[in-house]
Amino acid sequence: MKFKIHRGTKEIGGSCVEVWTESARIIVDFGMPLVNPDQTQFDAKVVKGSSVDELIAKGILPDIEGLYDVSGSAALVLSHAHQDHFGLINYVNENHQIYLGRATLKLIEITNIFTNQDWAIKNARHFESGKSFFIGDIEITPYLMDHSAFDAYAFLIKADGKSLFYSGDFRIHGRKTKAFGWFSYNTEQNIDYLLLEGTTIGRVNKPFPTESDIEEEFVNVFKTSKGINLIYTSGQNIDRLVSIYRACKRTGKTLAVDFYIANILKELSEFATIPYPSKKFPEIKVFFPYRLSRMISSKGNEKLLYRFKNYKITKEQIGAQFDKTVMIVRPSMLKDLEYIKGLKDGTFIYSMWDGYKKEKTTKEFIDFLIGKGMTEKVIHTSGHADRDALKRMVEVLNPKTLVPIHTFEGDEYKKIFTSTKVVRINDNEEVTIG
């Protein structure tokens, strides 16, 4: 069995690992880059209008023979629904099978509807945590992981009597910590190679706040805030939305989400116990941003608007009860917020990765809210593993060789994992597991 990391040995994002034997080939993740070679922010618009050959020449698409036409037989295996792990799949020929979790496919489909993206997965195959499946002579066992993305997996890959473990993106301080415990008890040990993500490995060596800690921080702010509470967080970070919901329930607040988030919560409630706008969760109300509502209607998807009409809350109602309302917001709602009363003396809570603040639209959005007399607070924890969690992964798997991936700080691995053989490889370097 051989493998090649096409991108990820020295950067975060754009993950893509090729694994093959003499008779089978798989591609684990097929992500959009987050950065350029000089580590400046990658502009996804550069891929539009470019041919496959042009994107391969630019180093954006991996050079994998047969993947972009009908001549190849490789299958894709996707770990989760973050774009830096699946965002280039549209260039893969539709005849290739794509293996992914059921909820992951649902998230991609919802994202297609609510954005101008069109990630088509026409040859989907689903897997379940802990249940092995074969692609040719390659055996793959997915393991559900705790991550800020819902339905995220790591993979144990075996062939020719050898083993490779791909950690994907994971953590142990979210709301799915039991998943890591189950994995620890059920997975194999003494694997040959571990490809271990190190997104945050260079950060301060102390445990990250748990989602329960985040919930407590929200509770404290909700109790003391004199005005409305606006929160900017990812609409697909289900752990964070649950933390916010629980904090609202504990403090007697109404949680107002837009119909995009409402649809995500409703669709994913099929896979887990998740609060969504319904009689069962009366604390959740739904508002309808003008710009988004118009776009969805123009696409002929009015049903996504009407399904939550019984739980509607208007801008006027929010303004009338501003001190009892917690509202999930984002920059595209700026015009809607101009018509909501009660922003003065309210609290704006930023609950995402700090790097997004560099984006022009985010900066303008925050400046607008601060200009309206709101106080800014940051309440957040990472969606990725802290050092303790990385060490636990290594302890569980006891790999013969550890390879850094999904990191800018691969040199840190040898300092931290002193009892394990650490090998730094380069993008596009072929490795034979001997």
C-alpha positions in Angstrom: 0.0 0.0 0.0 1.2 3.5 -0.9 0.0 7.0 -0.1 0.6 10.6 -1.2 -0.5 13.7 0.5 -1.3 16.0 -2.4 -1.8 19.0 -0.1 -1.6 19.4 3.7 1.9 18.6 4.8 2.7 22.3 5.4 -0.7 24.1 5.4 -4.2 24.0 6.8 -7.0 23.4 4.4 -7.2 21.9 0.9 -6.8 18.4 2.3 -6.3 15.6 -0.1 -4.6 12.2 0.4 -4.3 9.5 -2.2 -4.0 5.9 -1.1 -3.5 3.0 -3.5 -2.6 -0.6 -4.1 -1.9 -2.5 -7.3 -5.6 -2.9 -7.9 -7.5 -0.1 -6.1 -7.2 3.7 -5.5 -9.0 6.0 -3.1 -8.8 9.8 -2.5 -9.5 10.8 1.1 -10.9 14.4 1.0 -10.8 16.8 -1.9 -10.7 20.2 -0.3 -10.6 23.8 -1.5 -7.3 25.5 -0.3 -7.5 28.1 2.4 -4.2 29.7 1.6 -1.9 30.4 -1.3 1.7 29.1 -1.3 2.8 32.3 0.3 0.1 31.7 3.1 -2.0 34.7 1.9 -5.7 34.0 1.9 -6.9 31.9 -1.0 -9.6 33.4 -3.2 -12.0 30.7 -4.3 -13.1 32.9 -7.2 -9.9 32.1 -9.0 -11.1 28.6 -9.8 -14.2 29.8 -11.7 -13.8 29.6 -15.5 -10.5 27.7 -15.3 -10.1 24.3 -16.9 -8.9 21.2 -15.1 -5.5 21.4 -16.8 -5.1 25.1 -15.8 -6.0 24.3 -12.2 -3.6 21.4 -12.1 -0.8 23.7 -13.5 -1.5 26.2 -10.8 -1.3 23.5 -8.1 -5.0 24.0 -7.1 -6.2 20.6 -8.3 -4.1 17.5 -7.5 -2.6 15.8 -10.5 -4.4 12.4 -10.3 -4.7 10.5 -13.6 -8.2 9.5 -14.6 -9.9 11.4 -11.8 -11.4 14.1 -14.0 -12.6 11.9 -16.8 -14.1 8.4 -17.2 -10.8 6.6 -17.6 -10.1 6.3 -13.9 -11.6 4.1 -11.2 -10.6 5.9 -8.0 -13.3 6.5 -5.4 -13.5 9.5 -3.1 -14.0 9.2 0.7 -15.0 12.5 2.4 -14.5 13.1 6.1 -16.9 16.0 6.7 -18.7 18.9 5.2 -16.2 21.7 5.6 -15.2 23.2 2.2 -11.4 22.8 2.9 -12.2 19.0 2.8 -14.6 18.7 -0.1 -14.8 22.0 -1.9 -13.2 20.8 -5.2 -15.4 17.8 -5.8 -17.2 19.4 -8.8 -14.1 18.8 -10.9 -14.2 15.0 -10.3 -15.9 13.1 -13.0 -19.4 12.1 -11.9 -18.8 8.4 -12.7 -16.5 8.2 -9.6 -18.1 7.0 -6.5 -18.1 9.3 -3.5 -18.3 7.8 0.0 -19.6 10.1 2.8 -21.9 10.2 5.9 -25.6 10.7 5.3 -25.7 13.9 7.3 -22.6 15.2 5.5 -24.5 14.8 2.2 -27.5 16.5 3.7 -25.3 19.5 4.8 -23.8 19.8 1.3 -27.2 19.7 -0.3 -28.5 22.4 2.1 -25.5 24.6 1.4 -26.1 24.3 -2.4 -29.7 25.6 -1.9 -28.8 28.6 0.3 -25.6 29.7 -1.6 -24.6 30.0 -5.2 -22.6 26.8 -5.0 -23.5 23.6 -6.9 -21.6 20.7 -5.4 -23.1 17.8 -7.3 -22.7 14.4 -5.8 -24.4 12.0 -8.2 -22.8 8.8 -7.2 -23.0 8.9 -3.5 -22.3 5.9 -1.2 -22.9 6.1 2.5 -20.9 4.6 5.4 -21.6 4.3 9.2 -19.2 4.7 12.1 -17.4 1.6 13.1 -18.6 -0.4 10.1 -15.8 -1.4 7.7 -16.3 -1.4 3.9 -14.1 -2.2 0.9 -13.1 -0.3 -2.2 -11.3 -3.0 -4.1 -8.8 -4.6 -1.8 -8.7 -1.5 0.4 -10.5 -1.8 3.7 -11.8 1.4 5.3 -13.3 1.8 8.8 -14.8 5.2 9.6 -15.0 6.5 13.1 -17.3 9.3 14.1 -15.3 12.2 15.7 -16.0 15.2 17.9 -15.5 18.3 15.6 -17.2 21.6 14.9 -18.6 20.1 11.8 -21.5 17.7 12.3 -20.9 14.1 11.1 -17.1 14.3 11.0 -15.0 11.1 10.6 -11.5 9.7 10.9 -10.5 6.6 8.8 -8.6 3.5 9.4 -7.3 2.3 6.0 -5.8 -1.2 5.5 -4.5 -3.2 2.6 -1.6 -5.5 1.8 -1.2 -6.3 5.5 -0.5 -2.6 6.3 -2.4 0.2 8.0 -2.8 3.9 7.7 -4.9 6.1 10.0 -6.2 9.5 8.8 -7.3 11.6 11.8 -9.4 14.1 9.8 -10.4 17.1 11.9 -11.2 16.2 15.5 -11.3 17.4 19.1 -12.3 16.0 22.5 -13.7 19.2 24.1 -17.0 19.5 22.2 -20.4 17.9 22.8 -19.5 14.5 21.2 -16.7 13.5 23.6 -18.2 10.1 23.9 -17.4 9.4 20.3 -13.7 9.5 21.0 -14.2 7.2 23.9 -16.0 4.7 21.7 -13.3 5.0 19.1 -10.5 4.5 21.7 -12.1 1.3 22.9 -12.9 -0.2 19.4 -10.1 0.8 17.1 -7.0 -1.2 16.3 -3.6 -0.2 17.7 0.0 -0.4 16.6 -0.8 1.0 13.1 1.9 1.7 10.6 1.2 5.3 9.8 -0.8 8.0 11.5 -1.6 11.2 9.5 -2.4 13.5 12.4 -4.0 16.9 12.0 -2.2 19.8 13.9 -4.3 22.8 13.2 -3.7 24.3 16.7 -0.6 22.4 17.7 1.4 25.6 18.0 -1.0 27.3 20.4 -0.6 27.7 24.1 -0.2 24.3 25.8 -3.3 24.3 27.9 -6.7 22.6 27.5 -9.2 24.5 25.3 -12.5 25.5 26.8 -15.2 22.9 26.4 -18.6 23.6 24.8 -20.0 23.3 28.4 -17.7 26.1 29.4 -18.9 28.1 26.4 -22.5 27.6 27.5 -21.7 29.0 30.9 -20.1 32.1 29.3 -23.2 32.7 27.3 -25.4 32.3 30.4 -23.3 34.9 32.3 -23.6 37.4 29.4 -27.3 36.8 28.9 -28.0 37.4 32.6 -26.1 40.7 32.7 -26.7 42.3 29.3 -29.1 45.2 29.3 -30.0 45.0 25.6 -30.3 42.5 22.8 -27.7 39.8 22.4 -26.5 39.3 18.8 -24.2 36.3 18.1 -22.2 35.8 15.0 -21.4 32.1 14.6 -21.4 29.5 11.9 -24.9 28.2 11.0 -23.5 24.7 10.7 -21.6 24.6 14.0 -24.3 22.5 15.7 -22.4 22.2 19.0 -22.3 26.0 19.3 -26.0 26.4 18.4 -26.9 23.9 21.0 -24.8 25.7 23.6 -26.6 29.0 22.7 -30.0 27.3 22.9 -29.3 25.8 26.3 -28.1 29.1 27.6 -31.2 30.8 26.3 -33.4 28.2 27.9 -31.6 28.6 31.3 -32.0 32.4 31.2 -35.5 32.7 29.8 -34.5 34.2 26.5 -36.0 33.7 23.1 -33.6 32.4 20.5 -34.2 33.9 17.1 -32.6 32.1 14.1 -33.0 32.8 10.4 -34.7 30.2 8.2 -31.4 29.0 6.9 -30.3 27.8 10.3 -33.9 26.6 11.0 -33.7 24.3 8.0 -30.3 23.0 9.0 -31.5 22.2 12.5 -34.6 20.6 11.3 -32.8 18.4 8.7 -30.1 17.3 11.1 -32.6 16.4 13.8 -33.1 13.2 11.8 -29.6 12.2 12.9 -29.4 13.4 16.5 -31.4 15.0 19.2 -31.1 18.6 18.1 -33.4 21.5 19.0 -35.2 23.1 16.1 -38.2 25.4 15.6 -41.2 23.4 16.7 -43.8 22.9 19.5 -41.2 20.8 21.2 -38.8 23.7 21.4 -41.0 26.8 21.9 -37.9 29.0 22.8 -36.8 29.0 19.1 -38.3 31.5 16.7 -37.5 32.1 13.1 -36.9 35.4 11.2 -36.7 35.9 7.5 -33.9 38.1 6.2 -35.1 40.1 3.2 -32.1 39.4 1.0 -32.0 35.6 1.7 -35.8 35.3 1.4 -35.8 37.0 -2.0 -33.0 34.7 -3.2 -34.6 31.5 -2.1 -38.0 32.5 -3.6 -36.3 33.3 -6.9 -34.9 29.8 -7.0 -38.4 28.3 -6.5 -37.7 27.1 -3.0 -40.6 28.9 -1.2 -41.3 25.7 0.7 -38.2 26.4 2.8 -39.7 29.7 3.8 -43.2 28.4 4.6 -42.2 25.4 6.6 -41.5 27.6 9.7 -44.3 30.2 9.3 -45.9 29.1 12.6 -42.7 30.1 14.4 -42.1 33.4 12.7 -40.8 36.4 14.6 -40.6 39.8 12.9 -38.1 42.6 13.2 -40.8 44.6 15.0 -41.3 41.8 17.6 -37.6 41.4 18.1 -37.3 45.2 18.7 -40.2 45.2 21.1 -38.7 42.5 23.3 -35.0 43.2 22.6 -34.0 42.6 26.2 -35.4 39.1 26.1 -34.0 38.1 22.7 -30.8 36.3 21.5 -30.4 36.5 17.8 -28.0 34.7 15.5 -26.6 37.1 12.9 -24.1 37.4 10.0 -22.8 40.2 7.8 -25.4 39.6 5.0 -28.1 40.7 7.5 -26.7 44.1 8.1 -29.6 45.8 6.2 -32.2 43.9 8.3 -30.5 44.9 11.6 -30.8 48.6 10.6 -34.5 48.3 11.3 -34.3 46.5 14.6 -34.7 48.6 17.7 -32.7 48.0 20.9 -29.2 47.6 19.6 -27.9 50.4 21.8 -26.5 49.0 25.1 -26.8 45.5 23.6 -24.0 42.9 23.4 -22.5 41.6 20.2 -20.8 38.2 20.7 -18.3 37.0 18.2 -18.2 33.2 18.3 -15.9 32.1 15.4 -12.3 31.8 14.5 -10.6 35.1 15.0 -9.1 35.1 11.5 -12.4 35.8 9.8 -12.4 39.2 11.3 -9.8 40.2 8.6 -12.4 39.9 5.9 -13.8 43.2 4.8 -17.5 42.4 5.1 -17.0 41.0 8.7 -15.0 44.1 9.7 -17.7 46.4 8.3 -20.4 44.4 10.0 -18.7 44.6 13.4 -18.0 48.3 13.0 -21.6 48.9 12.2 -22.8 47.2 15.4 -20.2 48.9 17.6 -21.3 52.2 16.0 -24.8 51.5 17.1 -23.7 51.4 20.8 -23.2 47.6 21.2 -20.4 46.1 23.3 -18.3 43.3 21.7 -17.4 40.1 23.4 -15.6 37.0 22.2 -16.9 33.6 23.3 -15.4 30.8 21.4 -13.5 27.5 21.5 -11.7 25.8 18.7 -13.2 23.1 16.5 -9.8 21.3 16.5 -7.8 19.2 19.0 -5.6 20.8 21.7 -2.3 19.2 22.5 -3.8 16.9 25.1 -6.3 15.5 22.6 -3.5 15.0 20.0 -1.5 13.1 22.6 -4.5 10.9 23.4 -4.9 10.0 19.7 -1.3 9.0 19.5 -1.6 7.0 22.7 -4.6 5.2 21.5 -3.2 4.2 18.1 0.4 3.8 19.1 1.7 4.4 15.5 5.0 3.2 14.2 5.3 6.5 12.2 3.6 9.8 12.8 3.1 12.3 9.9 2.0 15.9 10.3 -0.9 17.0 8.2 -3.3 20.0 8.1 -0.8 22.2 9.9 1.5 25.1 9.5 3.7 24.0 12.4 4.8 20.5 11.6 8.1 21.1 13.4 6.3 21.1 16.7 5.5 17.3 16.4 9.0 16.1 17.2 9.1 18.4 20.3 5.8 17.0 21.6 5.8 13.3 20.5 9.2 12.4 21.8 8.5 8.7 22.1 7.1 8.3 18.5 8.9 8.4 15.2 7.9 11.6 13.5 8.5 11.9 9.7 7.8 15.1 7.8 7.1 14.6 4.2 6.3 17.0 1.4 3.2 17.5 -0.7 3.1 15.0 -3.7 5.8 12.8 -2.1 5.0 9.1 -2.6 5.4 6.9 0.4 5.4 3.1 0.4 4.2 1.5 3.7 6.7 -1.2 4.0 
